[in-house]
Amino acid sequence: MPSGDILVPIERIPSSWTKSGKITLKLLPHDQPPNQEKKDLEALLAARDACAGFASRTQQRRKSLAGRRKNEGDVGKRAFVYRLAEGWIFLTGKRPGRSYNSRRNPFLRFVEAAWKDAGLSSEQDFSRALDATLKRLAIYDHWFSGLAQQGPAWK
């Protein structure tokens, strides 16, 4: 502790002043009642419990809001990927792959080539658009066989 923070100088007293050689020293302000420490402790514990309850409710609220939040991402990119997925299903009879790695997923290579062919910036991440497309296709699972046989409505 810095010496400037000590209000009372510390002096050792000779052990001959006490039989055990130990001294107990309690410092209380003159106007503070003797049981004030207990009241202060109870107030601190109540404040701690209130803060813990607040933190718990805040965490629950954050989770409930996060569950409702729907970040749609780039809507144009999602529509682009979805239409290409319809064409992919018609041409190959298979769903697009789930891998987000364009080296492993031929559908993503197809999307990137179409994106470049459209004259748009070449370095794009289509993982979120692919994920949204696959979720949408899963909803219309009964429609898959018709799409594979007859093709999309826009053909």
C-alpha positions in Angstrom: 0.0 0.0 0.0 1.5 3.4 -0.8 2.6 5.3 2.2 0.3 8.3 1.3 -2.8 6.0 1.8 -2.0 5.3 5.5 -3.7 7.8 7.8 -2.2 6.5 11.0 1.5 5.8 11.4 2.3 2.2 12.2 4.4 1.7 15.2 5.3 -1.6 16.9 4.8 -1.8 20.6 7.0 -3.8 22.9 5.7 -7.4 23.6 6.2 -6.7 27.3 3.0 -4.6 27.2 0.9 -7.7 26.5 1.1 -11.1 28.0 0.6 -13.0 24.7 2.6 -10.6 22.6 -0.5 -10.1 20.3 -2.7 -7.0 20.2 -6.1 -6.7 18.6 -6.9 -3.4 17.2 -10.3 -2.3 15.9 -10.9 1.0 14.3 -14.4 2.4 14.1 -15.5 5.9 13.6 -16.9 7.5 16.7 -20.4 8.0 15.2 -20.8 4.5 13.8 -22.8 1.9 15.8 -21.0 -1.3 16.7 -23.3 -3.6 14.6 -22.9 -1.4 11.5 -20.6 -4.0 9.9 -23.3 -6.6 9.9 -25.7 -4.2 8.3 -23.2 -3.2 5.7 -22.5 -6.9 4.9 -26.2 -7.6 4.5 -26.6 -4.7 2.2 -23.6 -5.8 0.1 -25.0 -9.4 -0.1 -28.4 -8.0 -1.2 -26.7 -5.9 -3.8 -24.8 -8.9 -5.1 -28.0 -11.0 -5.3 -29.7 -8.2 -7.2 -26.9 -7.9 -9.7 -26.9 -11.7 -10.2 -30.6 -11.6 -10.9 -30.2 -8.7 -13.3 -27.4 -10.5 -15.1 -29.5 -13.7 -15.4 -32.5 -11.8 -16.8 -30.3 -9.9 -19.2 -28.8 -13.2 -20.5 -32.3 -14.7 -20.9 -33.4 -11.6 -22.8 -30.4 -11.6 -25.0 -31.0 -15.3 -25.9 -34.7 -14.7 -26.7 -33.9 -11.7 -28.9 -31.1 -13.6 -30.7 -33.6 -16.4 -31.5 -35.9 -14.0 -33.2 -33.3 -12.1 -35.1 -33.2 -13.1 -38.7 -30.3 -11.6 -40.6 -31.3 -12.1 -44.2 -27.9 -11.2 -45.5 -27.5 -10.1 -49.1 -31.0 -10.6 -50.6 -29.8 -10.3 -54.2 -27.1 -12.9 -53.6 -29.6 -15.3 -52.0 -32.0 -14.9 -54.9 -29.1 -15.5 -57.4 -28.0 -18.7 -55.6 -31.6 -20.0 -55.2 -32.4 -19.6 -59.0 -29.1 -21.3 -59.8 -30.0 -24.1 -57.4 -33.3 -24.6 -59.2 -31.5 -24.9 -62.5 -28.9 -27.2 -60.9 -31.6 -29.5 -59.7 -33.2 -29.5 -63.2 -29.9 -30.2 -64.9 -28.4 -32.8 -62.6 -31.5 -34.2 -60.7 -29.6 -33.7 -57.4 -29.7 -31.1 -54.7 -26.7 -28.7 -54.3 -24.0 -30.0 -51.9 -23.8 -28.8 -48.3 -20.1 -28.1 -48.2 -19.1 -24.5 -48.1 -15.8 -25.2 -49.6 -15.9 -24.3 -53.3 -13.2 -26.8 -54.1 -15.3 -29.7 -52.9 -18.7 -28.4 -53.9 -19.3 -28.3 -57.7 -22.5 -26.3 -57.2 -20.5 -23.5 -55.5 -18.0 -23.6 -58.4 -21.0 -23.2 -60.7 -22.3 -20.3 -58.7 -18.9 -18.6 -58.6 -18.5 -19.0 -62.4 -22.0 -17.6 -63.0 -21.3 -14.7 -60.6 -18.1 -13.9 -62.6 -19.9 -14.3 -65.9 -22.5 -11.8 -64.7 -19.6 -9.3 -64.4 -19.8 -9.0 -60.6 -16.9 -8.9 -58.2 -15.1 -12.3 -58.2 -14.3 -12.7 -54.5 -17.5 -13.5 -52.7 -18.6 -15.8 -49.9 -21.8 -17.7 -50.9 -22.0 -19.9 -47.7 -24.9 -17.9 -46.1 -26.8 -17.8 -49.4 -26.2 -21.5 -49.9 -27.4 -22.2 -46.4 -30.6 -20.2 -46.9 -31.2 -21.9 -50.3 -30.8 -25.4 -48.8 -33.2 -24.5 -46.0 -35.8 -23.2 -48.4 -35.4 -26.3 -50.6 -36.0 -28.5 -47.6 -39.3 -26.7 -46.9 -40.4 -27.5 -50.5 -39.2 -31.1 -50.4 -42.4 -32.4 -52.1 -41.7 -30.0 -55.0 -38.2 -31.5 -55.6 -39.3 -34.3 -58.0 -41.4 -31.9 -60.1 -38.5 -29.5 -60.3 -36.1 -32.2 -61.3 -38.4 -33.5 -64.0 -40.1 -30.4 -65.4 -37.7 -27.7 -64.5 -38.2 -24.4 -62.8 -41.1 -22.1 -63.7 -38.7 -19.5 -65.2 -37.1 -21.8 -67.8 
